[in-house]
Amino acid sequence: MNLLTRPQSPAEPGTHKPTVPEQRLLLHDVGWDSYLAIGHALCDRPALRMTYDRGSLEFMVTSSQHEIYKRWFSRLIEALTEECNQPIVSAGNMTFQREDLDRGLEADDCFWIAHEPRMRGKLTWEPAIDPPPDLALEIEISRSALPRMSIYAALSVPEVWRFDGSTLRVEVLQSDGTYAVAERSLAFPAIPISEIVPFLQPSAELDSLSVLRSFRVWVREHLEQRQG
């Protein structure tokens, strides 16, 4: 097993640098059984994210900025589904592992929307019979050393929302197995998802409940426009 420590990747233009850098460690030549054993041993560490891609295993200890954005974004998505009267199953950062693909990862949050009836009441994900999440959320305050989007594609996740602290992109899986930026979400076509960004930014003037109320009003306005 080879070990490689990797310095923080520079943020892309327009991104916000984390106040506390996210810590990363990349291992090579890790077998599938070792990956499973390591994940089991570290299962009670919620701030530790693991990504596995055909023998390479990355550990990331997420920053406080990452966690704040993740939790707040998830709350907005839940409010969005309520306003759209859309039942969902949310599984947070559930681990998705496919031995046949030799890949695995944990999303920042994930949701079954179109496939909600099939996952309703379930507490585990069985790759042989269960669909992948309809929507995955990625907070990209810094970049992963492994190609997480190609792992999502291998898992056949239809839609990924990627937020880097200033820009939100909706990426939809294409027939060729790659993702492309889309104008509208598959799950919420009436809502201009990229315009959610102002509601994601911390405010020193407004409390969280006030921002949430404003967000709900904004969603209703777009739903009414769509219906009209």
HELIX and SHEET records of a PDB file:
HELIX    1   1 TRP A   32  ALA A   41  1                                  10    
HELIX    2   2 SER A   64  GLU A   83  1                                  20    
HELIX    3   3 GLU A  116  MET A  119  1                                   4    
HELIX    4   4 ARG A  148  ALA A  154  1                                   7    
HELIX    5   5 ILE A  193  ILE A  196  5                                   4    
HELIX    6   6 VAL A  197  LEU A  200  1                                   4    
HELIX    7   7 SER A  208  GLN A  227  1                                  20    
SHEET    1   A 6 ASN A   2  LEU A   4  0                                        
SHEET    2   A 6 GLN A  23  HIS A  28 -1                                        
SHEET    3   A 6 SER A  56  VAL A  61 -1                                        
SHEET    4   A 6 LEU A  48  ASP A  53 -1                                        
SHEET    5   A 6 ARG A 103  GLU A 106 -1                                        
SHEET    6   A 6 THR A  95  ARG A  98 -1                                        
SHEET    1   B 6 VAL A  89  SER A  90  0                                        
SHEET    2   B 6 ASP A 109  TRP A 112 -1                                        
SHEET    3   B 6 LEU A 135  ILE A 139 -1                                        
SHEET    4   B 6 GLU A 159  PHE A 163  1                                        
SHEET    5   B 6 LEU A 168  LEU A 173 -1                                        
SHEET    6   B 6 TYR A 179  VAL A 181 -1                                        
END                                                                             
